[in-house]
C-alpha cells in the first residue's frame, strides 16, 4: 500500500487472511449542526512473516457513508472475497468498531 511515508509490501504467500473491518465515527455539520454517524470499511491483508509475527496491510478503504453502514460493506466485501479466493485464504468481516 502507498502512504505519505512510503510503501509497505509483503510476499503474496505471507497473506494468511483478508479482513474487512468496519470503522465508524461521529461527525457534525459545524459547531451547532447536527451530529451523525459515518461508516467506512477497510480491506486488510493479514500477513505472517517467517518468525510467526503478524501484521496488517491496508489494501483499500471505502469512502465514508453517512448513516448507512451497509453501503461501505457492500462496496468492500466483493473485493475481499475475490482476493481471498485468488490467494486461497479465508475472508473475514469484523463489524463496526
N, C-alpha and C positions, 0 to 999 in steps of 0.2 A: 504494500500500500504506500501511497505517497503522502507525505505530510510536509509541514513547513520546515521540519528539522531533518528531513532526509527520507530515504526509502527503507522499508523493512521487508524482508522476504524470508521464505522458508522453502525447503525442498518439498515437492508435492507428496512424497512418501512419508513426510513428517506429519501430515494432516491426519488427525485422528477422528475429527468430528466437525460438522458445520453447525453453528448455532445461529438462531435468530433471537435477538434479545430486544424485548420491548422496553423503551425508555419513555417516561412521562415527566412532565414538569408543568408548573403553573406559570402563566403569563398574563399580563394585564395590558389594557389599552390606555396607557398614560397613567398619571397619578391618581385620578379619580375615576378611571374607566373600570369596566367590569373585569373580573379575573376569570380565566377559563383554563382548562386543561389541554395541553398539547401532547401529541403522541408521535413517536417515530420508532423505527426498527433499525437495528444494526445487524449486518450479516458478518459473522466472525468465523475464521478458521482457527480451530483449536489444534495446536501443534505440539508435538513432543520431540525433544532432542534425544541424542544418543545416551545422555545421562539420566533420562527419565523426567526432566523438567518440562513443564507445560507452559505455554504462553498463547495468547490470542492475538490474531492479526485481523484488524478490521478491513474487510473486503469491500463493503458497500454500506450505505446508510440512506434511508428514505428521507424525503422531505417531511417536515412536521405537519401533522393534521390536527386541526382544531376540533376538539370534542368528538373525534372519530377514530377510536382505537383499531377498528378493523381495516381501515384504509392502508396504513403502513404495513400491517401484517400481510394483506393480500398482495401488496407490491413486493415484499421481501421473500415470502415463503417459496414461490416458484423458483427463484434464483437459488436459494439454499438447497432445495430439493434436487435440482438439476446438478449442482456442484457435487453434492453428496453422492448422488448416483454415479456420476462420472468418475469420482475418486474411490468409490467403493467403501464409503464411510457412512455412519448414521447422521441424520439431521435431527436437530432438537430445537424446540421452541421454549424460550423462557419468558413467561408472562411479564407484563409491565411492572417495573420496579419503581 
